Amino acid sequence: MQILNSYVRKAMADGLIDEWHIWDFTRAAADHEWVTREFGPLRFMSDAVGYQACGTVSARSPLRMDARINNDLHLAILPKHDPDTFYEVVIGGWNNQQSVIRKAPRARLNDADRGDAPTVWAKLTPSVLSPGRANEVIISIEHSGTPELTVNGVVLGRWPDIALPAGADVMVRGGWGATLELCHVDAPVRRYVGNPGEQMPYFQAYQYYARRLADFADALFLKCDDDIVYLDLDGLAGFIDHRRKNPHYFVTSANVVNNGVCAHFQQVSGALPASLGHFERPPGGFGGTLWTDPDKANKLHDFFLASPNKELPLPTKVVDWQERQSINFIGWLGRDLQHMALAKGDDEKMLTVDLPAFLERPTCIYSDFTVSHLSFGPQETGVDVNRLIAAYDKLMREKLSA
């Protein structure tokens, strides 16, 4: 993904892409930690996500946030002078009727539930969080070290017994069915964290944007897999222009290296020789021998890496398509989010089969914009990942330094 990171940031620097939203659906703690380190501030988190860093507060500098959440905004206050303790502030708990502060050992920060920790403050706060706005939350510290919390202009409390003489780190989360969006975060590169452990979790991203249709109706979306290891920046503007000017297509795919449907048409055009094997038309657009054969994938990658022009043209500039296809790199128009509040399930089938059939709109593949996709799940046991990543990393450095 570091290779993809380099290409996308160059595209942003060149003005081709305005924002990059990284959706964290990682399954391993080390991967989550890497994504957190590498990519911008947190914008959104689903309701089962654990605490995420939000900022710091000191007597000199309050912490301000605009939090869109209906209930159960959780703040973890981690005193800098006391590394063993944290205070959990629950704002609008119990169906947005009550707020409390608990004191707990720092080791319990990632526990799923800390309701048994000692309560040091509680107050009835009916409707403290507004569903109709981004709630303005301000944490400040007086010079005496006393913290104060204000929500939507109302002082919830100040607590002399909770001294923070050296300030504190602050973390946030939602909970109990409430997703959390930090609306003050508008950095061009920012993170969105999905619920951990979800099978087929991608519906969370589609539903996020579909619920914000008014915000994104005029946008153009590019969605790509995290293992895109080559991106033809010279062809990206043409892909975007074609996508804008052809709204009758529901989704448009790039011309993808290591994609069953694309490989079939690449061979039909004469771009892939028979010596690499036969790239049949996958039945119904799904599966096929390339999808399951790591040896075939290795040979295809090596052929592409050795090709001087890094192009595998299709028979025509645009191939209309009405069957399933892999969505390794696709584009859609923001106005079509009205159709994309996807249910949990197979998002690829919904986007390339079910919705196009329902709306009577085709999909297509655009020949003049090439990307390379490292591997599919069934290929991973035999794809020469380390060697190929090293080769694509070298190619990326050559392309971006030219």
QUITA-V263151 format. One record per pair of residues at least 12 apart in sequence whose C-alpha atoms are under 8 Angstrom apart, sorted by the first residue. I is the first residue (numbers start at 1). J is the second residue. Records with the same first field share a line. If there is no record, write none. Layout:
I=J ; J
//
This chain:
1=226 ; 227 ; 228 ; 229
3=228 ; 229 ; 230 ; 392 ; 393 ; 396
4=226 ; 227 ; 228 ; 229 ; 230 ; 231
6=396
7=230 ; 231 ; 233 ; 396 ; 400
8=20
10=400
11=233
16=236 ; 237
18=188
19=188 ; 189
20=188 ; 189 ; 190
21=189 ; 190 ; 191 ; 192
22=39 ; 189 ; 190 ; 191 ; 192
23=191 ; 192 ; 193 ; 194 ; 205
24=191 ; 192 ; 193 ; 194
25=193 ; 194 ; 195 ; 196 ; 201 ; 202
26=196
27=196 ; 197
36=191
39=189 ; 190 ; 191
40=187 ; 189 ; 190 ; 191
41=185 ; 187 ; 189 ; 190 ; 191
42=54 ; 182 ; 185 ; 190 ; 191 ; 192 ; 193
43=181 ; 182 ; 183 ; 185 ; 186 ; 190 ; 191 ; 192
44=179 ; 180 ; 181 ; 182 ; 191 ; 192 ; 193
45=173 ; 174 ; 179 ; 180 ; 181 ; 192 ; 193 ; 194 ; 195
46=174 ; 178 ; 179 ; 180 ; 193 ; 194 ; 195
47=173 ; 174 ; 175 ; 176 ; 177 ; 178 ; 179 ; 180 ; 195
48=174 ; 175 ; 176 ; 177 ; 195 ; 196
49=173 ; 174 ; 175 ; 193 ; 194 ; 195 ; 196
50=110 ; 112 ; 173
51=76 ; 109 ; 110 ; 171 ; 172 ; 173
52=171 ; 172 ; 173
53=169 ; 170 ; 171 ; 172
54=169 ; 170 ; 171 ; 172
55=169 ; 170 ; 171
56=167 ; 168 ; 169 ; 170
57=139 ; 140 ; 141 ; 167 ; 168 ; 169 ; 170
58=140 ; 141 ; 166 ; 167 ; 168
59=140 ; 141 ; 142 ; 143 ; 145 ; 167
60=141
61=140
62=138 ; 139 ; 140 ; 141
63=138 ; 139 ; 140
64=136 ; 137 ; 138 ; 139
65=135 ; 136 ; 137 ; 138 ; 182 ; 183 ; 184
66=134 ; 135 ; 136 ; 137 ; 182 ; 183 ; 184
67=134 ; 135 ; 136 ; 137 ; 180 ; 181 ; 182 ; 183 ; 184
68=131 ; 133 ; 134 ; 135 ; 180 ; 181 ; 182 ; 183
69=129 ; 130 ; 131 ; 134 ; 135 ; 174 ; 178 ; 179 ; 180 ; 181
70=96 ; 129 ; 130 ; 131 ; 178
71=91 ; 92 ; 93 ; 94 ; 95 ; 96 ; 129 ; 174 ; 175 ; 178
72=90 ; 91 ; 92 ; 93 ; 94 ; 95 ; 96 ; 174 ; 175 ; 176 ; 178
73=90 ; 91 ; 92 ; 93 ; 172 ; 173 ; 174 ; 175 ; 180
74=88 ; 89 ; 90 ; 91 ; 172 ; 173 ; 174 ; 175
75=88 ; 89 ; 90 ; 170 ; 171 ; 172 ; 173
76=88 ; 89 ; 109 ; 170 ; 171 ; 172
77=89 ; 168 ; 169 ; 170 ; 171
78=106 ; 168 ; 169 ; 170
79=164 ; 166 ; 167 ; 168 ; 169
80=164 ; 166 ; 167 ; 168 ; 169
81=164 ; 165 ; 166 ; 167
83=106
84=105 ; 106 ; 107
85=103 ; 104 ; 105 ; 106
86=103 ; 104 ; 105 ; 106 ; 109
87=101 ; 102 ; 103 ; 104
88=101 ; 102 ; 103 ; 104
89=101 ; 102
91=128 ; 129
92=125 ; 126 ; 127 ; 128 ; 129
96=125 ; 126 ; 127 ; 128 ; 129
97=124 ; 125 ; 126 ; 127 ; 128
98=122 ; 123 ; 124 ; 125 ; 126
99=122 ; 123 ; 124 ; 125
100=119 ; 120 ; 121 ; 122 ; 123
101=119 ; 120 ; 121 ; 122
102=117 ; 118 ; 119 ; 120 ; 121
103=117 ; 118 ; 119 ; 120
104=117 ; 118
128=151
129=151
134=183
135=151 ; 152
136=150 ; 151 ; 152 ; 153
137=149 ; 150 ; 151 ; 152
138=150 ; 151
141=164 ; 167
143=165
144=163 ; 165
145=160 ; 163 ; 164 ; 165 ; 166 ; 167
146=158 ; 159 ; 160 ; 161 ; 162 ; 163 ; 164 ; 165
147=159 ; 160 ; 162 ; 163 ; 164
200=344 ; 345 ; 346
201=344
202=344 ; 347
203=341 ; 342 ; 343 ; 344 ; 345 ; 347
204=344
206=337 ; 340 ; 341 ; 342
207=340 ; 341 ; 342
209=337
210=337 ; 338 ; 339 ; 340 ; 341
211=341
213=334 ; 335 ; 337 ; 338
216=334 ; 335
217=333 ; 334 ; 335 ; 336 ; 337
218=333 ; 334 ; 335
219=333 ; 334 ; 335
220=240 ; 244 ; 331 ; 332 ; 333 ; 334
221=331 ; 332 ; 333 ; 334
222=329 ; 330 ; 331 ; 332
223=328 ; 329 ; 330 ; 331
224=327 ; 328 ; 329 ; 330
225=327 ; 328 ; 329 ; 373
227=373 ; 374 ; 375
228=328 ; 371 ; 372 ; 373 ; 374
229=371 ; 372 ; 373 ; 374 ; 389 ; 392 ; 393
230=370 ; 371 ; 372 ; 373 ; 392 ; 396
231=370 ; 371 ; 372
232=369 ; 370 ; 371
235=368 ; 369 ; 370
236=369
238=368 ; 369
239=254 ; 366 ; 368 ; 369
240=331
243=331 ; 332 ; 333
244=333
247=333
248=361 ; 362
249=361 ; 362 ; 363 ; 364
250=332 ; 333 ; 336 ; 351 ; 356 ; 361 ; 362 ; 363
251=330 ; 331 ; 332 ; 351 ; 352 ; 362 ; 363 ; 364
252=330 ; 331 ; 332 ; 363 ; 364 ; 365 ; 366
253=327 ; 328 ; 329 ; 330 ; 331 ; 363 ; 364 ; 365 ; 366
254=329 ; 330 ; 365 ; 366 ; 367 ; 369 ; 370 ; 371
255=312 ; 313 ; 314 ; 365 ; 366 ; 367 ; 368 ; 369 ; 370 ; 371
256=328 ; 329 ; 370 ; 371 ; 372 ; 373
257=300 ; 301 ; 304 ; 370 ; 371 ; 372 ; 373
258=290 ; 297 ; 300 ; 301 ; 372 ; 373 ; 374 ; 375
259=290 ; 291 ; 326 ; 328 ; 373
260=279 ; 280 ; 281 ; 282 ; 285 ; 286 ; 287 ; 288 ; 289 ; 290 ; 291 ; 325 ; 326
261=281 ; 282 ; 285 ; 325 ; 326
262=314 ; 365
263=279
264=279 ; 280 ; 281 ; 282
265=314 ; 315
266=312 ; 313 ; 314 ; 315
267=279
268=314 ; 315
269=313 ; 314 ; 315
271=312 ; 313 ; 314
272=312
276=296 ; 299 ; 300
277=296
284=323 ; 324
285=323 ; 324 ; 325
286=324 ; 325 ; 326
291=376 ; 378 ; 379
292=376 ; 378 ; 379
293=378 ; 379
294=378 ; 379 ; 380 ; 381 ; 382 ; 383
295=382 ; 383
297=375 ; 379 ; 383
298=383 ; 384
301=388
305=391 ; 392
310=370
311=370
312=370
313=367 ; 368
314=367
316=367
317=366 ; 367 ; 368
318=364 ; 365 ; 366 ; 367
319=364 ; 365 ; 366 ; 367
320=362 ; 363 ; 364 ; 365
321=362 ; 363 ; 364 ; 365
322=352 ; 353 ; 356 ; 362 ; 363 ; 364
323=352 ; 353
324=348 ; 349 ; 352 ; 353
325=348 ; 352
326=348
327=348
328=373
329=371
339=355
//
